[in-house]
Amino acid sequence: EVLVEKNIKNIELFGGDALLRKDLLLKMIKFCTDNGIGTFFPTNSSSLTEETIQGLVDAGLGTIYLSLDEVPDIGESIRGVKRHFERVTKNIALIKKLRGNSQRPRISCITTVSSLNYQYLEELVKGSVDIGADNNMIRGISEFTNEAV
């Protein structure tokens, strides 16, 4: 209720893995949706299931941010997760299927550019559009020195 009283227009729901408290996350999204507050949710896709995606769609999530830092050629060197690109691709298709004719949640891939993937940047952006994302956002690693990147 404080969000409504303070006239908050948008909120990003994140923290570690917010899906560890899926019950609370879905209630928060539903509350925001019911009160005209836009919702944004970032995830690396590792905890997304069809049931979870359906819950996010039903709660009225506004935008889902999916980390997409790798193409299959890179392998597991960035995220340390097997078949990360494949997982993101599968989840985008599932989100599109479950949202039906709606444009919500909007699907945005976020690519964090580093020394491990900068040479694949064009392929990552094109790949995100080809697999059905609504857009791709490019982010640099700003909290590290140039030498570390």
Contacts in CASP RR format, 6 or more apart in sequence:
PFRMAT RR
TARGET T0000
AUTHOR 0000-0000-0000
METHOD contacts of the structure
MODEL  1
EVLVEKNIKNIELFGGDALLRKDLLLKMIKFCTDNGIGTFFPTNSSSLTE
ETIQGLVDAGLGTIYLSLDEVPDIGESIRGVKRHFERVTKNIALIKKLRG
NSQRPRISCITTVSSLNYQYLEELVKGSVDIGADNNMIRGISEFTNEAV
3 11 0 8 1.000
3 31 0 8 1.000
3 32 0 8 1.000
3 35 0 8 1.000
3 37 0 8 1.000
4 35 0 8 1.000
4 37 0 8 1.000
8 37 0 8 1.000
9 37 0 8 1.000
9 38 0 8 1.000
10 37 0 8 1.000
10 38 0 8 1.000
10 39 0 8 1.000
10 40 0 8 1.000
11 32 0 8 1.000
11 37 0 8 1.000
11 38 0 8 1.000
11 39 0 8 1.000
11 40 0 8 1.000
12 39 0 8 1.000
12 40 0 8 1.000
12 41 0 8 1.000
12 42 0 8 1.000
13 25 0 8 1.000
13 28 0 8 1.000
13 29 0 8 1.000
13 39 0 8 1.000
13 40 0 8 1.000
13 41 0 8 1.000
14 41 0 8 1.000
14 42 0 8 1.000
17 43 0 8 1.000
17 46 0 8 1.000
17 47 0 8 1.000
18 25 0 8 1.000
18 41 0 8 1.000
18 43 0 8 1.000
19 25 0 8 1.000
19 43 0 8 1.000
19 47 0 8 1.000
19 48 0 8 1.000
19 52 0 8 1.000
20 47 0 8 1.000
22 52 0 8 1.000
25 41 0 8 1.000
26 55 0 8 1.000
26 56 0 8 1.000
26 58 0 8 1.000
26 59 0 8 1.000
27 59 0 8 1.000
28 39 0 8 1.000
29 39 0 8 1.000
29 41 0 8 1.000
29 56 0 8 1.000
29 59 0 8 1.000
29 60 0 8 1.000
29 61 0 8 1.000
30 59 0 8 1.000
30 60 0 8 1.000
31 37 0 8 1.000
32 38 0 8 1.000
32 39 0 8 1.000
33 39 0 8 1.000
33 59 0 8 1.000
33 60 0 8 1.000
33 61 0 8 1.000
33 62 0 8 1.000
38 62 0 8 1.000
39 60 0 8 1.000
39 61 0 8 1.000
39 62 0 8 1.000
39 63 0 8 1.000
40 62 0 8 1.000
40 63 0 8 1.000
40 64 0 8 1.000
40 65 0 8 1.000
41 56 0 8 1.000
41 61 0 8 1.000
41 63 0 8 1.000
41 64 0 8 1.000
41 65 0 8 1.000
41 105 0 8 1.000
42 64 0 8 1.000
42 65 0 8 1.000
42 66 0 8 1.000
42 67 0 8 1.000
42 110 0 8 1.000
43 64 0 8 1.000
43 65 0 8 1.000
43 66 0 8 1.000
43 67 0 8 1.000
44 66 0 8 1.000
44 67 0 8 1.000
44 79 0 8 1.000
44 81 0 8 1.000
44 84 0 8 1.000
45 66 0 8 1.000
45 67 0 8 1.000
45 84 0 8 1.000
45 87 0 8 1.000
45 88 0 8 1.000
45 91 0 8 1.000
46 81 0 8 1.000
46 87 0 8 1.000
48 87 0 8 1.000
48 91 0 8 1.000
48 94 0 8 1.000
50 94 0 8 1.000
50 98 0 8 1.000
53 91 0 8 1.000
53 94 0 8 1.000
53 95 0 8 1.000
53 98 0 8 1.000
54 98 0 8 1.000
56 64 0 8 1.000
56 105 0 8 1.000
57 95 0 8 1.000
57 98 0 8 1.000
57 99 0 8 1.000
57 102 0 8 1.000
57 104 0 8 1.000
57 105 0 8 1.000
60 104 0 8 1.000
60 105 0 8 1.000
61 104 0 8 1.000
61 105 0 8 1.000
62 104 0 8 1.000
62 105 0 8 1.000
62 106 0 8 1.000
63 105 0 8 1.000
63 106 0 8 1.000
63 107 0 8 1.000
63 108 0 8 1.000
64 95 0 8 1.000
64 105 0 8 1.000
64 106 0 8 1.000
64 107 0 8 1.000
64 108 0 8 1.000
65 108 0 8 1.000
65 109 0 8 1.000
65 110 0 8 1.000
65 137 0 8 1.000
66 88 0 8 1.000
66 91 0 8 1.000
66 92 0 8 1.000
66 107 0 8 1.000
66 108 0 8 1.000
66 109 0 8 1.000
66 110 0 8 1.000
66 133 0 8 1.000
67 79 0 8 1.000
67 88 0 8 1.000
67 109 0 8 1.000
67 110 0 8 1.000
67 111 0 8 1.000
67 112 0 8 1.000
68 85 0 8 1.000
68 88 0 8 1.000
68 109 0 8 1.000
68 110 0 8 1.000
68 111 0 8 1.000
68 124 0 8 1.000
68 128 0 8 1.000
68 133 0 8 1.000
68 136 0 8 1.000
69 78 0 8 1.000
69 79 0 8 1.000
69 84 0 8 1.000
69 111 0 8 1.000
69 112 0 8 1.000
69 114 0 8 1.000
69 116 0 8 1.000
69 117 0 8 1.000
69 124 0 8 1.000
70 76 0 8 1.000
70 77 0 8 1.000
70 78 0 8 1.000
70 79 0 8 1.000
70 84 0 8 1.000
70 85 0 8 1.000
70 117 0 8 1.000
70 120 0 8 1.000
70 124 0 8 1.000
71 85 0 8 1.000
71 117 0 8 1.000
71 120 0 8 1.000
71 123 0 8 1.000
71 124 0 8 1.000
71 127 0 8 1.000
72 85 0 8 1.000
72 86 0 8 1.000
73 120 0 8 1.000
74 116 0 8 1.000
74 117 0 8 1.000
74 120 0 8 1.000
75 84 0 8 1.000
76 82 0 8 1.000
76 84 0 8 1.000
77 116 0 8 1.000
78 84 0 8 1.000
78 114 0 8 1.000
78 116 0 8 1.000
78 117 0 8 1.000
81 87 0 8 1.000
88 109 0 8 1.000
88 131 0 8 1.000
89 131 0 8 1.000
92 107 0 8 1.000
92 109 0 8 1.000
92 131 0 8 1.000
92 132 0 8 1.000
92 133 0 8 1.000
93 131 0 8 1.000
93 132 0 8 1.000
95 105 0 8 1.000
95 107 0 8 1.000
96 107 0 8 1.000
96 132 0 8 1.000
99 105 0 8 1.000
103 134 0 8 1.000
106 134 0 8 1.000
106 135 0 8 1.000
107 132 0 8 1.000
107 133 0 8 1.000
107 134 0 8 1.000
108 133 0 8 1.000
108 134 0 8 1.000
108 135 0 8 1.000
108 136 0 8 1.000
108 137 0 8 1.000
109 124 0 8 1.000
109 128 0 8 1.000
109 133 0 8 1.000
109 135 0 8 1.000
109 136 0 8 1.000
109 137 0 8 1.000
110 136 0 8 1.000
110 137 0 8 1.000
110 139 0 8 1.000
111 117 0 8 1.000
111 121 0 8 1.000
111 124 0 8 1.000
111 125 0 8 1.000
111 128 0 8 1.000
111 136 0 8 1.000
111 137 0 8 1.000
111 138 0 8 1.000
111 139 0 8 1.000
112 139 0 8 1.000
112 140 0 8 1.000
112 141 0 8 1.000
113 121 0 8 1.000
113 138 0 8 1.000
113 139 0 8 1.000
113 140 0 8 1.000
113 141 0 8 1.000
114 140 0 8 1.000
114 141 0 8 1.000
114 149 0 8 1.000
115 149 0 8 1.000
117 124 0 8 1.000
121 138 0 8 1.000
124 136 0 8 1.000
125 136 0 8 1.000
125 138 0 8 1.000
128 135 0 8 1.000
128 136 0 8 1.000
129 135 0 8 1.000
129 136 0 8 1.000
141 148 0 8 1.000
141 149 0 8 1.000
END
